[in-house]
Amino acid sequence: MRKTTFLKVLMLIVVLLAGTKISEAATITLTGADMSATDGAQNITKNGIGFNGFMKQYNATKIWFTSGTGYIYNTTSLGSITKITLSYNLGGSSSAVQRFNVGNTAMTSYMSSGGTTVSTSNGGTTYDFTGGVGSGFFNLSVSSKNLQLVSLTIEYTPAVSCTASNLAFAEPVVNKLLADAAFTQTASSLNATTAIVYESSNTGVVNVNAATGEVSIVGTGSATITASQAAGSHNSVEYCAATASYTVNVVSAAPTITVTEVTVPDMVAYAGETDTETMNVSGINLTEDIRLEISGVNADQFSLSKNSVAQVGGTAVNTVITVIYQPTTAGTHTAVLSVLSDGATTVTRTLNGSATWKPLAKPVLTGATSVSANALTLNWDAVSGATEYEVNVFTKSTGSASLASDLFISEYIEGSSYNKVIEIYNGTGAAVDLSNYSLFKQVNGAGAYGNELVLSGILLNADVFVISYVSGSNAASSGILAVTDLQTASPAINFNGNDAVGLFKNGIQIDEVGVFNQTASWGTDLTLIRKSSANVPKAIYDAADWDVQSKDYIENLGAHTFAPTGGVTVTPIPGSPFTVATNSKDLTGLLTSTTYYYTVKAKNANVVSELSDEMSVATLGTAVPELNAGLNLRVVGGSIVFDAVANQLVEVYNAVGQRIKSTVTVDGLNTVAVGNKGVILVKVGAQIQKVIL
């Protein structure tokens, strides 16, 4: 082993010596003939070397330095200055005080303190730097007495200039198994003439052929392969000496990463919240730590509890990694988790997450306050996360068991292509002038009703009016057109499955098909037919009133069966539904002694809540109502106690008719605390009784 190493070193020395260009010593001598006869700043170039300073020519060939101002320095590097000799002029003063400095950069000022000061003495003929301190620049300044020189001689060894050969290896790290065969990675170089010599830093791990770079694996561990190339010439270019290296890692077996979980379960979260899953990661025979990286379109929706697992001696012990799903928007999100380490097969797992907007709670109605004969304030509990509320206010009336109170939508078709139809039925018992009616559409479940289509003509009792979409060559099917009364390109008929359609009479909504203010689809690729027993019209859509048929079903189109059982007609008050930002709504212009009903939806930019339960409220009359003793009210401890069924409106009035409290009954015993004293009127549902507190 020692003999082999000695031979490699000897070979390297021979190659380096063979390729080295030796610089030869040079001498340059300055005289007065090289400069101007005017005492002042001089710029001299001789033999390609630049000199500057403050001096002059004296007696044609001599150099004169004036005391207190005279100096000289070189602007071009001389490589390595070995000796400077001053030849004094006969009769000139050799006792002038001289400050002599040498350094690695130009010293351009008088009495420069740069570099190394080698003399501040009088006289001095020779400055020899062969023993050290030599450099490429000097500065000679005269501070006392004038200095006259016959010549200034500098001996130096010029620096050798060369071009980088860019010696390099393609792979900075090579990972191998102990059982792997020999391999070769040679270094590339612009100097294709001078030999490259290879050497291993650890022959217990790998040996390398000094001439070819072939590497033989000996044991486990790491070693550095170094390539050395001496300076040399190739294609008339002088290249510098250079070295390059790469690392060889040898392990007994292949690096292996283990992820216990075959899949990562899908994660579900509300937008703005998180869901997590865990996975177990370990590794053996590793040459570096395990890295975990997330990539893909939705990578920003996922994160990890740790982004690396450390290895010690090639082993990474089992580590639990938490995958965090943190959606910022609703929808489905996918990314790829990669678990990797040099030399090991990368393990990937798909990350799937789905997010929805957090639902808003169903509003809880709390009744009316500030009640008068023509005004009141509706109230409900605030809903966390809501930015506004939709308030529906309406009255109810009992309809006839054989007639409809007004026209209503009897059929809705949203089918293939332009199969879009609205059918209106007249079950009022008399002919109706359609010029008082319009259809409106809400676009994509948002905003107010718009896109008005004004109707015209006379609709006879027990007849239908069929409206279908047509625009140029875009039209409903022939089967639909055969029973159509009005073909129109109005946007009100060009609806999709989340566009509610309302029937209005004289600007007041009387009927509706579809869920108002719902962006999700409720009526795509289907036919809706109003049930014959439905109590109609209804200003608020009731899915229970409709039968659902398949896409493009038109068997009933053009006729409608109407056999009502009698029921309640709902009529919105003008302006309903209202949108408010707080949990109350002031109403004015109401009818005296009238019962009103209201419902509330909570909303924000992304979500609409479930519709609240309905609650009734009433305005005050102008006279004290007739009392009814059937309530069996009694006073217990300052509170009114009575039995009732659930969900009846309870209103408490003082003796002058001002309402002082309102609530809703529970089933069974009810207790209502009242702070007032004296005569009190209590209304439960439609019954009123007087008590004295």
Residue pairs with C-beta under 8 A, 6 or more apart in sequence:
1 203
8 197
8 199
8 210
11 197
11 210
12 197
12 199
12 210
12 228
15 194
15 195
15 197
15 228
15 230
16 228
16 230
16 241
17 230
18 230
19 194
19 195
19 229
19 230
19 231
19 232
19 241
20 230
20 231
20 241
21 160
21 162
21 231
21 233
21 238
23 79
23 157
23 158
23 159
23 160
24 157
24 158
25 82
25 155
25 156
25 157
26 155
26 156
26 157
26 158
27 153
27 154
27 155
27 156
28 46
28 47
28 49
28 78
28 153
28 154
28 156
29 151
29 152
29 153
29 154
30 44
30 46
30 51
30 63
30 72
30 151
30 152
30 153
30 154
31 61
31 62
31 63
31 150
31 151
31 152
32 56
32 57
32 58
32 59
32 60
32 61
32 62
32 63
32 64
33 57
33 60
33 61
34 44
34 46
35 42
35 44
35 55
35 56
35 57
35 63
36 42
36 56
36 57
37 56
37 57
37 58
38 56
39 54
39 55
39 56
39 64
39 66
40 54
40 56
41 52
41 53
41 54
42 51
42 52
42 53
42 54
42 55
42 56
42 72
43 50
43 51
43 52
44 50
44 51
44 52
45 51
48 76
49 74
49 76
49 78
50 74
50 75
50 76
51 72
51 73
51 74
51 75
52 72
52 73
52 75
52 108
53 70
53 71
53 72
53 73
54 65
54 66
54 69
54 70
54 71
54 110
55 63
55 64
55 65
55 66
55 70
55 71
55 72
56 63
56 64
56 66
57 63
57 64
58 64
58 89
58 148
59 89
61 150
62 89
62 92
62 148
62 149
62 150
63 148
63 149
63 150
63 151
63 152
64 70
64 146
64 147
64 148
65 71
65 72
65 96
65 142
65 146
65 147
65 148
65 149
66 142
66 146
67 96
67 142
67 143
67 144
67 145
67 146
67 147
68 142
68 143
69 110
70 141
70 142
70 146
70 147
71 110
71 111
71 112
71 139
71 140
71 141
71 142
72 139
72 140
72 152
73 106
73 107
73 108
73 112
73 137
73 138
73 139
73 140
74 106
74 136
74 137
74 138
74 154
75 106
75 108
77 136
77 137
77 159
78 136
78 137
78 154
78 156
78 158
79 136
79 156
79 157
79 158
79 159
80 129
80 134
80 135
80 136
80 156
80 157
80 159
81 102
81 129
81 134
81 135
81 136
81 137
81 138
81 154
81 155
81 156
82 128
82 129
82 130
82 134
82 155
82 156
82 157
83 126
83 127
83 128
83 129
83 130
83 154
83 155
84 100
84 126
84 127
84 129
84 138
84 140
84 152
84 153
84 154
84 155
85 125
85 126
85 127
85 152
85 153
85 155
86 124
86 125
86 126
86 149
86 152
87 125
87 149
87 150
87 151
87 152
87 153
88 94
88 125
88 148
88 149
88 150
89 148
89 149
89 150
91 148
92 146
92 147
92 148
92 149
93 145
93 146
93 147
93 148
94 122
94 123
94 125
95 122
95 123
95 145
96 122
96 123
96 142
96 144
96 145
96 146
96 147
97 120
97 121
97 122
97 142
97 143
97 144
97 145
98 119
98 120
98 121
98 122
98 123
98 124
98 140
98 141
98 142
98 143
98 147
99 111
99 117
99 119
99 120
99 139
99 140
99 141
99 143
100 117
100 118
100 119
100 120
100 124
100 127
100 138
100 139
100 140
101 107
101 112
101 113
101 114
101 115
101 116
101 117
101 118
101 138
101 139
102 115
102 116
102 118
102 129
102 133
102 134
102 135
102 137
102 138
102 139
103 114
103 115
103 116
103 135
103 137
103 138
103 139
104 115
104 135
104 136
104 137
105 114
105 115
105 137
106 137
107 114
107 115
107 137
107 138
107 139
108 139
110 141
111 141
111 143
112 139
112 141
114 139
115 135
115 137
115 139
116 133
116 135
118 127
118 129
118 133
119 127
129 135
136 156
136 159
138 154
140 152
160 238
161 238
162 231
162 238
162 239
162 240
163 190
163 237
163 238
163 239
163 240
164 190
164 239
164 240
164 242
165 189
165 190
165 191
165 229
165 239
165 240
165 242
166 188
166 189
166 190
166 242
167 187
167 188
167 189
167 191
167 196
167 227
167 229
167 242
167 243
167 244
168 187
168 188
168 189
168 244
169 185
169 187
169 188
169 225
169 227
169 244
169 245
169 246
170 185
170 188
171 185
171 246
172 246
172 247
173 246
173 247
173 249
173 342
174 183
174 185
174 246
174 247
174 248
174 249
175 249
175 251
175 255
175 287
175 342
175 343
176 183
176 217
176 248
176 249
176 250
176 251
177 250
177 251
177 252
177 253
177 254
178 217
178 219
178 220
178 250
178 251
178 252
180 217
181 217
182 214
182 215
182 216
182 217
183 214
183 215
184 212
184 213
184 214
184 215
185 213
185 215
185 225
185 246
186 196
186 212
186 213
186 227
187 196
187 198
187 213
187 227
187 229
187 244
189 196
189 229
189 239
189 242
190 234
190 237
190 239
191 229
191 232
191 234
191 237
191 239
192 234
193 232
193 233
193 234
194 229
194 230
194 231
194 232
194 234
194 239
195 211
195 229
195 230
196 213
196 227
196 228
196 229
197 210
197 211
197 227
197 228
197 229
198 208
198 209
198 210
198 211
198 212
198 213
198 225
198 226
198 227
198 228
199 208
199 210
199 225
199 226
199 228
200 206
200 207
200 208
200 215
200 223
200 224
200 225
201 223
201 224
201 225
201 226
202 221
202 222
202 223
202 224
203 218
203 223
204 218
204 219
204 221
205 217
205 218
205 219
205 220
205 221
205 222
205 223
205 248
205 250
206 215
206 216
206 217
206 218
206 223
206 225
206 248
206 250
207 215
207 216
207 218
208 214
208 215
208 216
208 225
209 215
213 225
213 227
215 225
215 248
217 250
219 250
220 250
220 251
220 252
221 249
221 250
222 247
222 248
222 249
222 250
223 247
223 248
223 250
224 245
224 246
224 247
224 248
225 245
225 246
225 247
225 248
226 243
226 244
226 245
227 243
227 244
227 245
228 241
228 242
228 243
229 239
229 241
229 242
229 243
230 241
231 238
231 239
231 240
231 241
232 238
232 239
233 239
249 287
249 343
251 285
251 287
251 314
251 343
252 285
253 284
253 285
254 285
254 343
254 344
255 283
255 284
255 285
255 286
255 287
255 314
255 341
255 342
255 343
255 344
256 283
256 284
256 285
256 344
256 345
257 281
257 282
257 283
257 290
257 339
257 340
257 341
257 344
257 345
257 346
257 347
258 281
258 282
258 283
258 284
258 347
259 279
259 280
259 281
259 339
259 347
259 349
260 279
260 280
260 281
260 318
261 279
261 280
261 349
263 349
263 350
264 277
264 279
264 323
264 337
264 349
264 350
264 351
264 352
265 277
266 352
266 353
266 354
267 275
267 276
267 277
267 323
267 325
267 351
267 352
267 353
267 354
268 275
268 353
268 354
268 355
269 275
269 325
269 326
269 327
269 353
269 355
270 327
270 355
270 356
270 357
270 358
271 327
271 328
271 329
271 330
271 355
271 356
271 357
271 358
271 606
272 327
272 328
272 358
273 326
273 327
273 358
274 324
274 325
274 326
275 324
275 325
275 353
276 322
276 323
276 324
276 325
277 322
277 323
277 325
278 320
278 321
278 322
278 323
279 320
279 321
279 323
279 349
280 318
280 319
280 320
280 321
281 290
281 292
281 309
281 316
281 318
281 319
281 321
281 339
282 309
282 316
282 317
282 318
282 319
283 290
283 309
283 311
283 315
283 316
283 341
283 344
284 314
284 315
284 316
285 314
285 315
286 311
286 314
286 315
286 316
286 341
286 343
286 344
287 314
287 341
287 342
287 343
288 311
288 341
288 342
289 308
289 309
289 310
289 311
289 316
289 341
290 308
290 309
290 311
290 316
290 339
290 340
290 341
291 307
291 308
291 339
291 340
291 341
292 304
292 306
292 307
292 308
292 309
292 321
292 337
292 338
292 339
293 307
293 337
293 338
293 340
294 302
294 303
294 304
294 335
294 336
294 337
294 338
294 351
295 335
295 336
295 338
296 334
296 335
296 336
296 351
297 334
297 335
298 333
298 334
298 335
298 353
299 335
300 328
301 325
301 326
301 327
301 328
301 333
301 335
301 353
302 323
302 324
302 325
302 326
302 333
302 335
302 337
302 351
302 353
303 324
303 326
304 321
304 322
304 323
304 324
304 337
305 321
305 322
305 324
306 319
306 321
309 316
309 319
309 321
310 316
311 341
323 337
323 351
325 333
325 351
325 353
325 355
327 333
327 353
327 355
329 355
330 355
330 356
330 357
330 606
331 354
331 355
332 352
332 353
332 354
332 355
333 351
333 352
333 353
333 354
333 355
334 350
334 351
334 352
334 353
335 350
335 351
336 348
336 349
336 350
336 351
337 348
337 349
337 350
337 351
338 346
338 347
338 348
339 346
339 347
339 348
339 349
340 346
340 347
357 606
357 607
358 385
358 607
359 607
359 609
360 383
360 384
360 385
360 386
360 602
360 603
360 604
360 607
360 608
360 609
361 383
361 384
361 602
361 609
362 602
362 609
362 610
362 611
362 612
362 613
363 380
363 381
363 383
363 389
363 583
363 600
363 601
363 602
363 609
363 612
364 380
364 381
364 612
365 378
365 379
365 380
365 598
365 599
365 600
365 612
365 613
365 615
366 379
366 380
366 381
367 378
367 379
367 615
367 617
367 649
367 662
367 663
367 664
368 376
368 377
368 378
368 379
368 617
368 659
368 662
369 376
369 377
369 379
369 662
370 376
370 377
370 586
371 377
371 617
371 618
371 619
371 620
371 651
371 659
371 662
372 619
372 620
373 592
373 593
373 619
373 620
373 621
373 622
374 588
374 589
374 590
374 591
374 592
374 619
375 586
375 587
375 588
375 589
375 590
375 619
376 587
376 590
376 596
376 617
376 619
377 584
377 585
377 586
377 587
378 391
378 393
378 584
378 585
378 587
378 598
378 617
379 583
379 584
380 389
380 583
380 584
380 600
380 612
381 583
382 582
382 583
383 389
383 583
383 602
383 609
385 602
385 604
385 607
386 602
386 603
386 604
386 609
387 581
387 603
387 604
387 605
388 579
388 580
388 581
388 603
388 604
389 579
389 580
389 581
389 582
389 583
389 585
389 600
389 601
389 602
389 603
390 517
390 577
390 578
390 579
390 600
390 601
390 603
390 608
391 576
391 577
391 578
391 579
391 580
391 585
391 598
391 599
391 600
392 540
392 572
392 576
392 577
392 598
392 599
392 600
393 572
393 573
393 576
393 577
393 578
393 585
393 587
393 596
393 597
393 598
394 539
394 540
394 570
394 571
394 572
394 573
394 576
394 596
394 597
394 598
395 570
395 571
395 573
395 594
395 595
395 596
395 597
396 568
396 569
396 570
396 571
396 595
396 597
397 405
397 568
397 569
397 571
398 566
398 567
398 568
398 569
399 405
399 535
399 564
399 566
399 567
399 568
399 569
400 564
400 566
401 564
401 565
401 566
402 429
402 564
402 566
403 427
403 428
403 429
403 564
404 425
404 426
404 427
404 428
404 536
404 537
404 562
404 564
405 428
405 536
405 537
405 569
406 428
406 505
406 510
406 511
406 537
406 569
407 424
407 425
407 426
407 428
407 432
407 437
407 459
407 503
407 505
407 510
407 511
407 537
408 424
408 425
408 427
408 503
408 510
408 511
408 530
408 536
408 537
408 538
409 422
409 423
409 424
409 425
409 501
409 503
409 511
409 512
409 513
409 530
409 537
410 423
410 424
410 425
410 464
410 529
410 530
410 560
410 562
411 421
411 422
411 423
411 464
411 527
411 528
411 529
411 530
411 556
411 557
411 560
412 421
412 422
412 423
412 501
412 513
412 514
412 523
412 527
412 528
412 546
413 419
413 420
413 421
413 480
413 527
413 528
413 552
413 553
413 554
413 557
414 420
414 495
414 496
414 497
414 523
414 524
414 525
414 526
414 527
415 525
415 526
415 527
415 551
415 552
415 553
416 477
416 525
416 551
416 552
417 474
418 469
418 470
418 471
418 474
418 475
418 476
418 494
419 476
419 477
419 480
419 552
420 468
420 469
420 476
420 493
420 494
420 495
421 466
421 467
421 468
421 469
421 476
421 480
421 484
421 493
421 554
421 557
422 439
422 466
422 467
422 493
422 501
422 513
423 464
423 465
423 466
423 467
423 557
423 558
423 560
424 437
424 455
424 459
424 464
424 465
424 467
424 503
425 463
425 464
425 465
425 530
425 560
425 562
426 432
426 459
426 460
426 461
426 462
426 463
426 464
426 465
427 461
427 462
427 536
427 562
427 564
428 461
429 461
430 461
431 458
431 459
431 460
431 461
432 458
432 459
432 461
433 458
434 455
434 456
434 457
434 458
434 459
434 465
435 454
435 455
435 456
435 457
436 505
436 506
437 455
437 503
437 504
437 505
438 452
438 453
438 454
438 455
438 503
438 504
438 507
439 452
439 453
439 455
439 467
439 490
439 492
439 493
439 501
439 502
439 503
439 504
440 449
440 450
440 451
440 452
440 453
440 492
440 501
440 502
440 504
440 509
441 449
441 450
441 451
441 491
441 492
441 493
441 495
441 499
441 500
441 501
441 502
442 448
442 449
442 450
442 499
442 500
442 501
442 502
442 514
442 516
442 517
443 450
443 451
443 499
444 496
444 498
444 499
444 519
445 498
445 499
445 500
445 515
445 516
445 517
445 518
445 519
445 520
446 517
446 519
449 500
449 502
449 504
449 509
451 490
451 491
451 492
452 492
453 467
453 488
453 490
453 492
453 493
455 465
455 486
457 465
457 485
459 465
462 562
464 485
464 558
464 559
464 560
465 485
465 486
466 480
466 483
466 484
466 485
466 486
466 557
466 558
467 484
467 485
467 486
467 488
467 493
468 475
468 476
468 480
468 481
468 484
468 486
468 487
468 488
468 493
469 475
469 476
469 487
469 488
469 489
469 493
469 494
470 476
470 481
470 487
470 488
470 489
471 489
471 494
475 481
475 487
476 484
476 487
477 552
477 554
479 554
479 557
480 554
480 557
481 487
482 558
483 557
483 558
492 501
495 501
496 521
496 524
497 521
497 522
497 523
497 524
497 525
498 514
498 515
498 518
498 519
498 520
498 521
498 522
498 523
498 524
499 514
500 512
500 513
500 514
500 515
500 516
500 517
500 518
500 541
501 512
501 513
501 514
502 509
502 511
502 512
502 516
502 539
503 509
503 510
503 511
503 512
503 537
504 510
508 571
508 572
508 574
509 539
509 572
510 537
510 539
510 571
511 536
511 537
511 538
511 539
512 538
512 539
512 540
512 541
513 523
513 528
513 541
513 546
514 522
514 523
514 541
515 522
515 541
516 540
516 541
516 577
517 601
517 603
517 608
518 608
525 551
526 548
526 549
526 550
526 551
526 553
527 548
527 549
527 550
527 551
527 552
527 553
527 554
528 546
528 547
528 548
528 549
529 546
529 547
529 549
529 556
529 560
530 536
530 545
530 546
530 547
530 560
531 545
531 546
531 547
532 560
532 561
532 562
532 563
532 564
533 563
533 564
533 565
534 542
534 545
534 546
534 564
535 545
535 564
535 565
535 566
535 567
535 568
535 569
536 545
536 564
536 569
537 569
538 545
538 569
538 570
539 570
539 571
539 572
540 570
540 572
540 599
570 597
573 587
573 590
573 596
578 585
587 596
590 596
590 619
591 619
592 619
592 620
592 621
592 622
593 618
593 619
593 620
593 621
593 622
594 618
594 619
595 616
595 617
595 618
596 616
596 617
596 618
596 619
597 614
597 615
597 616
597 617
598 614
598 615
598 617
599 611
599 612
599 613
599 614
599 615
600 611
600 612
601 608
601 609
601 610
601 611
601 612
602 608
602 609
603 609
613 647
615 649
615 664
616 649
617 649
617 662
618 649
618 651
618 683
620 653
620 657
620 658
620 659
621 657
624 657
624 681
625 681
625 683
625 688
626 688
627 681
627 688
627 689
627 690
628 687
628 688
628 689
629 689
630 687
630 689
631 642
631 682
631 684
631 687
631 688
631 689
632 642
632 643
633 640
633 641
633 642
633 682
633 689
633 691
634 640
634 641
634 642
634 691
635 641
635 691
635 692
635 693
636 671
638 673
638 674
638 693
639 671
639 672
639 673
639 674
640 652
640 671
640 672
640 674
640 680
640 682
640 691
640 693
641 669
641 670
641 671
641 672
642 669
642 670
642 682
642 684
643 668
643 669
643 670
644 650
644 665
644 666
644 667
644 668
644 670
644 684
644 685
645 665
645 667
646 664
646 665
646 666
646 667
647 664
647 665
648 664
648 665
648 684
648 685
649 662
649 664
649 665
649 683
649 684
649 685
650 661
650 662
650 663
650 664
650 665
650 670
650 672
650 682
650 683
650 684
651 659
651 661
651 662
651 682
651 683
652 659
652 660
652 661
652 662
652 672
652 674
652 680
652 681
652 682
652 683
653 659
653 660
653 680
653 681
653 682
653 683
654 660
654 676
654 678
654 679
654 680
654 681
655 678
655 679
655 680
655 681
657 681
660 674
660 676
661 672
661 674
663 672
665 684
672 682
674 680
674 693
676 693
677 693
678 692
678 693
679 690
679 691
679 692
680 690
680 691
680 692
680 693
681 688
681 689
681 690
682 688
682 689
682 690
682 691
